[in-house]
Amino acid sequence: MAQQAQVGLIMGSKSDWPTMEHAATVMNELGVAYERRVVSAHRTPDLLSDYAREARDRGLKVIIAGAGGAAHLPGMVAAHTTLPVLGVPVESRALSGLDSLYSIVQMPGGVPVGTLAIGKAGARNAGLMAAQILSLSDAAVAQALQAFREKQTQDVLNDSDPAAD
């Protein structure tokens, strides 16, 4: 039986997937169930509103929203839900993702969006941050995070030992 999704992984368009798949990879590694959708702030505003307003009732606990360009998706989602929203600026051709970063990070006081780094690192950290939020009430996720950190540390130590070659 499939696990109930706890994280909504949304993006403004299918072309954002090469970035957002890094969040999915991390959540898969940690055993965090998520749903994946394309929800455009500009092309499907009613879907965006419904998605965000109904997210808690569907069992979601965190939403990761990735967007490029004008990057209104994370902020608009945050305006429609009280769930934590993590924004991932997707790298754009025109301004290398700075436009996306500024659009996400400059939210008005009262409508927070946790903003991550531009691109792959931001998506990866969004997956980890979502897991950290879930770990507050889910011991299995907390254990998976601890194991992830220990492995990450060991990998670095192994790489720094010239005798390991």
C-alpha positions, 0 to 999 in steps of 0.5 A: 500500500502506498504511503500517504503523501506528506509533502507537495512537490510542485513546480510552475512548469514541466521544464522545472523538473530537472531542478526539482527532481533533486528534491524528489531524490532526497525524499526518496532516499529518506522514505518521505512520501510526496506528490508531484504536480505542475501548478502554474501561478500564471496559467492555472491560478484557480488550480493553484488556489485550490491546491494550496487551500486543500493541501492540509486536508489531503494530509500534506504537511509541507509544500516545496514550490519551485519556479523560475522567472517571475517565480510567483508560485511559492508566494502565491501558494503561501498566501493560500495556506498556513502550511510551511512553503519552501521556495526553490528558485529555478535557474533561468536563462535570462538572469541565471536564477537571480530573478527567481531568487528575488521573487521568492525571497522578497515576500512581504511580512506576514506571508513567509516562504522559506527560500533556498538556493538557486537550482540543484542545491536549493532543490536538494536542500528543500527536500532535506528541509521538508524532511527535517520539518517532518522529523519533528513528529515522525521518528522514522524520518528523524532516524533516516535523517540521522543516518543520512548525515552520518553517511554524508560525514563518512563519505567526506572523511573517506574522500579526505583519506589519501590512503583510501585510494 
